[in-house]
Amino acid sequence: MKRLARIAAAAALALGAGTVTASAACNGDASTETVLGAGSGALVGGLASHSIVGAAVGGVAGGLIGNSIGHANNRSDCRREARARARHDHAAYYVDHNGARHYY
C-alpha cells in the first residue's frame, strides 16, 4: 500500500508540474521555479533514500537548483524585453521632405 501511495503522489506532482503555465516576466520572481524544484527534489530524495532525511536534503537541493534556474530565466527574459524594446523604439519613422527621419 505504501508503494501505491508513493506512485500516486509522484504522479500528482508530475501532473501538477506539467500543467503550470509558463509566463516570461522580467520581475525578478523565481518562486515558482523554487517551489517546483524543492517539491521534485524532495520527491526524488525521499524515493531514492527511503527516509525523511533524504527527502529533506533533496528538497533543499532541489529548491536551490530551482531558484538558480528561475533567476537565469528572469535574466534572459529581461534581455529579451530590452532587445524587443530597442527594436520597437526605432521601428516606426517617417521621412520628411528634407530627407530627415523622424521617429515615433
N, C-alpha and C positions, 0 to 999 in steps of 0.2 A: 504494500500500500504506500510506503514511503516513496518508492521509486515512481509510482504513478503521480504522486503529488509533486515531485521534483520535475517530472516531464511536463506536467500541466503548468507549473509555474514558469518554466523555461519557455514554453510555447506562448503563454500570455505575455511575457516580457518581450519576446521576439515580435509578436503581433503588434504590441503597443509601440515598439520602437520603429517598426516598419510603416506605421500609419501616421507618424508625426510629420506635420507639414514643414517643409523647408522654406525658410524665408531669409533672403540675403539682406542684412541690415548692417549699417556702419554705426552701431550704437555701443560697442564695447561689451555687450552682454553675452556671456558664454555659459549661462546657467543651464540651458537645455542640453548642451553637449556634456557638461559636467555631470548632470543627473543621469543621463544615458550611460556615460562611461562608468560611473560608480555602480549603477544597477547591474550592468552587464559584467563588470569586474567582480562584484560580489557573487553573482550567479556562477561565473566560471570558477572563481576561487573556492566557493563552497562545494561545488560539484567535484572539483579536482582533488580537494584535500579531505572531503567528508567531515569538515569541522567548522565551527563558528569562527575560529581564529582565521582560517583560510578565507572565509567569506569576508571578514573584516579587512584583512590585508588586501584581498582582491578589490574590494570596494574602494579603499583609499587609493590604490594604484590606478584603478580604472578612472576614478574621479580626477586625479592629477593629469592623466593622459587625455581624458575628455576635455578638461579645461584648457590644456595647451592647444588641442585641435580647434576648440572653439575660438580662441584668440587668434590663431592663424587664419581661420576662416574670416573673422572680422577684419583683419588687416587686408586680406585680399579683396573683401567687399568694399572697403574704403578706397583702395586703389582703383577698383573698377568704377566706383562712383565718380572719383576725381577725373579719370580719363573720359568718362561719358560727359561730365560737366564741361570739361575743356573743349571737347569736340562740339558740344551743343552751343557753347558761348559764341563761337565764331562761325557757326554753320549758316546762319541767315544774315545776308547782307544785300545791299543794293549798290549799284554803281551810278553815281550822279553824272551829269552832263560833262563834268570836267575829268571824268575817269577815276575819281576817288571812291574808295569803298567806304560805306557806312554800315556798321554792324548793328543789328537789333539787340 
